[in-house]
């Protein structure tokens, strides 16, 4: 028997983002080179933001069709 992750959209989600971090992927020969390249990306605002902690206080009604994720 297979397991399926089934999802359905919410109208809204309300809460607080608490903590997060910036993340980049760079190609380099050494850790020092990777850190230097990453600092350039951070200075240029060229990074992804990852949310580490959050609190959901409320959410809206479900809508639309369910889908397999």
Helices and strands as residue ranges (DSSP letters): E 6-10, E 13-23, H 31-43, E 48-59, E 62-68
